[in-house]
Amino acid sequence: MKKIMISIVIFIMIFSIVGCTATKSEEIDLNSDDKTNNKTVDVNDDSTKVKTVDVNITVPAGSTALSMVKLIKDGVDIEGYNVNIEVIKATDLLASKVLSGESDMVLLPTNLAAKLYNKGVDYSLKSVNVWGSLFLVSAEQLTSIKDLEGKTITMIGKGLTPDILMKYILKENNVKDVEFNYVSGGSELAPLFLSGKSKISIMPEPVLSIILSKKPNTKIVLDFQKEWKSISGGDSSYPQAGIFVKNSFTSSNKEFVEKFMQKYRDASEWVNTNKEEAGIYYESLDLGLPAKVIEESIERSNIHFETALEAKDDLNKYYNVLFDNSKDSIGGKVPSEDFYGN
């Protein structure tokens, strides 16, 4: 019996020793400096910060800015990018924004895009957003284009798109003996017409809507867009303005460019389905035009998004007409294939 008791005591002592050893081996030292269990992050380390890329976009006032007004007002929310959209009234600054490389994207007339491309700038046309917004108006009772014979037409700049298209349309309709009065800027057109100093004038939107609101008996003699379709035999108007993007920027930011173009497509179509709100948005930009005028102008502004590749045939047709009538307006030649950004 005594031997049995001794054996039990020894067994209990051995079990206690083993149990204590196991418990100690499973303990975790919370103060351990073992780097495999503890990682230190330096919050000031630049490698851990989210970096943003600044994107500079330039847009001229008018129907071009109207096509992008939702993005201008609401902003462009694409992670990792800070998008700055500058709206300018002086369209003569557009070329310098491209030539200097200051702007990553510029919304401009498609003939100017071709002209700059032919000068060797590192940009491509990515989209067409405005499909013509020019109209010939008269304070006189003209019933057809034939009635323009012996008349004087007031318009902006000799050799610019309105001048080239007007002469092309007159030639195609065999209308001769027409005089032209050129003014230096679009801001002169409305005052001259409203004061009676010019009787017949080429007006772009939204200037036309201002004229109609102040002089409602004004007659729209010619819709350039319908006339273009009639002469060309196509369903599309002429591709007046689009977005020109720096190639080096596209190469480094392909995903951003794709996302931005989709947002711009949506924003362009939003204008057509939300005319009243688009007018309010535009007025808030303080460009001197009231919301109601902008709202009235949208139907005639022909805002519609197509990629440059989608619009390629229309662009080529347009450039060939410009080349035949004024080579200098597109830089002396029709742009080559790599002009059309993909």
C-alpha positions in Angstrom: 0.0 0.0 0.0 2.8 2.3 0.9 4.5 1.6 -2.5 1.2 2.5 -4.3 1.0 5.8 -2.5 4.6 6.7 -3.4 3.9 5.9 -7.1 0.8 8.1 -7.2 2.7 11.1 -5.7 5.5 10.7 -8.2 3.0 10.6 -11.1 1.3 13.8 -9.9 4.7 15.6 -9.6 5.7 14.6 -13.1 2.4 15.7 -14.6 2.6 19.0 -12.9 6.1 19.7 -14.2 5.1 18.8 -17.8 1.9 20.9 -17.6 3.8 24.0 -16.4 6.4 23.6 -19.1 3.8 23.4 -21.8 2.0 26.5 -20.5 5.1 28.6 -20.5 6.1 27.5 -24.0 2.7 28.8 -25.3 2.9 32.2 -23.7 3.3 35.2 -26.1 5.6 38.0 -24.9 3.6 41.2 -25.8 6.8 43.2 -25.4 8.8 41.2 -27.9 10.6 43.1 -30.6 10.3 40.2 -33.0 9.9 41.9 -36.4 8.1 38.9 -37.8 5.1 39.6 -35.6 5.3 43.4 -35.4 5.5 45.8 -38.3 6.1 49.6 -38.0 4.7 51.9 -40.7 6.2 55.4 -41.1 3.2 57.7 -41.7 5.5 60.3 -43.2 6.9 57.8 -45.8 5.8 59.2 -49.3 5.6 55.7 -50.7 2.5 55.1 -48.5 0.6 58.2 -49.7 -1.9 58.3 -52.6 -0.5 60.5 -55.3 -2.7 62.5 -57.6 -2.1 63.6 -61.2 -3.1 67.1 -62.2 -5.0 67.3 -65.5 -5.5 70.6 -67.3 -8.4 71.0 -69.7 -9.1 74.2 -71.7 -12.6 74.9 -73.1 -13.8 77.9 -75.1 -17.1 79.6 -74.1 -20.2 78.9 -76.3 -21.7 75.7 -77.5 -18.4 73.9 -76.9 -18.4 74.8 -73.2 -22.1 73.9 -73.1 -21.3 70.4 -74.2 -19.1 70.0 -71.1 -21.0 72.2 -68.7 -22.0 69.3 -66.4 -18.4 68.3 -65.9 -17.3 72.0 -65.4 -20.0 72.5 -62.8 -20.1 69.2 -61.0 -16.4 68.3 -61.4 -14.7 65.1 -62.6 -14.4 62.5 -60.0 -11.8 59.9 -61.1 -9.6 58.5 -58.3 -6.0 59.6 -58.4 -6.6 62.6 -60.6 -7.2 66.3 -60.0 -9.0 67.7 -63.0 -8.9 71.4 -63.7 -11.2 72.8 -66.4 -10.6 76.3 -67.6 -13.2 78.1 -69.6 -11.9 81.0 -71.8 -13.6 83.7 -73.8 -10.7 84.5 -76.1 -10.6 81.6 -78.6 -7.3 82.9 -80.0 -5.6 81.5 -76.9 -6.5 77.9 -77.8 -3.6 77.4 -80.2 -1.1 78.7 -77.6 -2.5 76.2 -75.0 -1.6 73.4 -77.4 1.7 74.7 -78.8 3.0 75.3 -75.3 1.8 71.9 -74.1 0.2 73.7 -71.1 -3.1 71.9 -71.6 -3.5 68.1 -71.6 -6.8 68.4 -73.3 -8.3 71.2 -75.4 -11.8 71.5 -76.8 -11.4 73.3 -80.1 -12.7 73.7 -83.7 -11.8 70.6 -85.7 -10.1 72.6 -88.5 -7.8 74.2 -85.9 -7.0 70.7 -84.5 -6.0 69.6 -88.1 -3.9 72.8 -88.6 -2.0 72.3 -85.3 -1.5 68.6 -86.0 0.0 69.5 -89.4 2.4 71.8 -87.6 3.7 68.7 -85.7 2.1 69.0 -82.3 2.0 65.9 -80.1 -1.8 65.7 -79.9 -4.6 63.6 -81.4 -8.3 64.2 -81.9 -10.2 62.0 -79.5 -13.8 63.0 -80.1 -16.3 65.3 -81.9 -18.9 66.9 -79.7 -20.4 69.8 -81.6 -21.9 69.2 -85.1 -22.4 72.7 -86.4 -24.3 75.6 -84.8 -24.2 78.3 -87.6 -27.2 80.1 -89.1 -27.6 82.9 -91.6 -30.2 85.4 -90.3 -31.8 88.4 -91.9 -33.8 91.5 -90.9 -35.1 91.6 -94.4 -37.7 89.3 -95.9 -35.6 86.8 -97.8 -37.3 83.6 -99.0 -34.4 81.6 -100.4 -30.7 81.4 -100.7 -31.0 82.9 -104.2 -32.2 86.2 -102.7 -28.7 86.7 -101.3 -27.5 87.9 -104.7 -26.5 91.6 -104.5 -26.5 91.5 -100.7 -23.8 92.0 -98.0 -23.3 89.3 -95.4 -21.6 90.2 -92.1 -19.5 87.5 -90.3 -16.4 87.0 -88.2 -13.0 86.6 -89.7 -12.0 86.1 -93.3 -10.9 82.5 -93.9 -12.5 81.1 -90.7 -15.0 78.3 -90.8 -18.2 80.5 -91.3 -16.5 82.2 -94.2 -15.4 79.0 -95.9 -18.7 77.2 -95.4 -20.7 80.2 -96.6 -18.7 80.5 -99.8 -18.9 76.7 -100.3 -22.7 76.7 -99.9 -23.1 79.7 -102.3 -20.9 78.0 -104.9 -22.8 74.8 -104.7 -26.1 76.7 -105.1 -24.7 78.8 -108.0 -25.3 82.1 -106.1 -23.0 84.9 -107.2 -22.5 88.6 -106.6 -22.5 88.5 -102.8 -20.4 90.9 -100.7 -18.8 90.1 -97.3 -18.3 92.3 -94.3 -15.8 90.8 -91.8 -15.7 91.8 -88.2 -12.8 90.9 -85.8 -14.8 89.1 -83.1 -18.0 87.3 -82.4 -19.0 89.8 -79.8 -19.5 92.4 -82.5 -22.2 90.4 -84.4 -25.2 90.9 -82.1 -24.8 94.7 -81.5 -24.3 95.4 -85.3 -27.4 93.3 -86.1 -29.6 94.6 -83.3 -28.7 98.2 -84.1 -29.6 97.7 -87.8 -26.0 98.4 -89.0 -26.0 94.9 -90.5 -29.0 93.4 -92.1 -27.8 89.9 -92.9 -25.4 88.0 -90.7 -24.0 84.6 -89.9 -24.8 83.8 -86.2 -23.5 80.9 -84.1 -25.4 79.6 -81.1 -25.9 80.8 -78.4 -25.6 84.3 -80.0 -28.6 83.5 -82.3 -30.8 82.8 -79.3 -29.9 86.3 -77.9 -30.9 87.9 -81.2 -34.2 86.0 -81.3 -35.0 87.0 -77.8 -34.4 90.7 -78.5 -35.5 90.9 -82.1 -38.2 88.1 -82.6 -39.0 89.0 -86.1 -35.5 88.0 -87.2 -35.7 85.5 -90.1 -33.5 82.4 -90.2 -32.6 82.2 -93.9 -30.2 79.3 -93.8 -29.4 76.5 -91.5 -25.8 75.6 -92.3 -26.2 72.1 -90.9 -29.2 71.2 -93.0 -27.5 72.7 -96.0 -24.4 70.6 -95.4 -26.5 67.4 -95.3 -28.3 68.4 -98.5 -25.0 69.1 -100.4 -23.1 66.1 -99.0 -25.9 63.7 -99.3 -25.2 62.3 -95.8 -27.1 62.0 -92.5 -24.6 63.9 -90.4 -23.8 67.6 -90.1 -20.2 68.9 -90.3 -18.0 68.0 -87.3 -17.4 71.5 -85.9 -15.5 70.9 -82.6 -13.9 68.2 -80.6 -11.4 67.4 -77.9 -7.7 67.3 -78.7 -5.5 65.3 -76.3 -1.8 65.3 -75.7 -0.4 61.9 -76.9 2.2 61.7 -74.1 -0.6 62.2 -71.5 -2.7 59.5 -73.1 0.2 57.0 -73.1 0.8 57.5 -69.4 -2.9 57.7 -68.4 -4.9 55.5 -70.7 -7.4 54.3 -68.1 -8.1 57.9 -67.1 -8.6 59.0 -70.7 -11.1 56.2 -71.3 -13.0 57.0 -68.1 -13.0 60.7 -68.9 -14.3 60.2 -72.4 -17.2 58.1 -71.1 -18.1 60.8 -68.6 -17.9 63.4 -71.3 -20.1 61.3 -73.6 -22.7 61.0 -70.7 -22.4 64.8 -70.0 -22.9 65.7 -73.6 -26.1 63.7 -73.8 -27.3 65.1 -70.4 -27.4 68.6 -71.9 -29.9 67.5 -74.5 -32.2 65.8 -72.0 -31.9 68.4 -69.2 -32.1 71.7 -71.1 -33.4 73.9 -68.2 -30.8 72.6 -65.7 -28.0 72.9 -68.3 -29.0 76.6 -68.8 -28.8 77.2 -65.1 -25.4 75.5 -64.9 -24.1 77.6 -67.8 -25.4 80.8 -66.3 -23.5 80.0 -63.1 -20.2 80.1 -65.0 -20.6 83.9 -65.3 -20.0 84.0 -69.0 -22.6 86.7 -69.6 -25.5 84.6 -70.9 -28.7 84.0 -69.0 -30.1 80.5 -68.4 -33.2 81.0 -70.6 -31.1 81.9 -73.6 -28.9 78.9 -73.2 -31.9 76.6 -72.8 -33.4 78.0 -76.0 -30.0 77.5 -77.9 -29.5 73.8 -77.0 -31.8 72.4 -79.7 -29.8 74.3 -82.4 -26.4 73.7 -80.9 -26.2 70.1 -82.2 -24.3 68.6 -79.3 -23.6 65.0 -79.7 -20.6 62.8 -78.7 -18.7 60.6 -81.1 -15.2 59.3 -80.8 -12.8 60.5 -83.6 -12.8 57.0 -85.0 -16.6 56.9 -85.1 -16.7 60.3 -86.8 -13.7 59.6 -89.1 -15.7 59.5 -92.4 -17.5 62.8 -91.5 -14.2 64.4 -90.5 -12.5 63.3 -93.8 -15.4 64.7 -95.8 -15.3 68.0 -94.0 -11.5 68.3 -94.2 -11.6 67.6 -98.0 -14.1 70.4 -98.5 -11.9 72.7 -96.4 -8.8 71.7 -98.3 -10.5 72.3 -101.7 -11.7 75.7 -100.6 -9.0 77.0 -98.2 -5.9 74.8 -97.7 -4.5 77.0 -95.0 -7.6 76.5 -92.8 -6.3 72.9 -92.0 -2.6 73.5 -92.4 -2.2 72.7 -96.1 -3.2 69.0 -96.1 -5.8 66.5 -94.9 -4.6 64.9 -91.6 -3.0 61.4 -91.8 -4.3 58.3 -90.0 -2.6 58.8 -86.7 -4.5 62.1 -86.2 -7.5 60.1 -85.1 -6.8 59.0 -81.5 -8.0 55.6 -80.4 
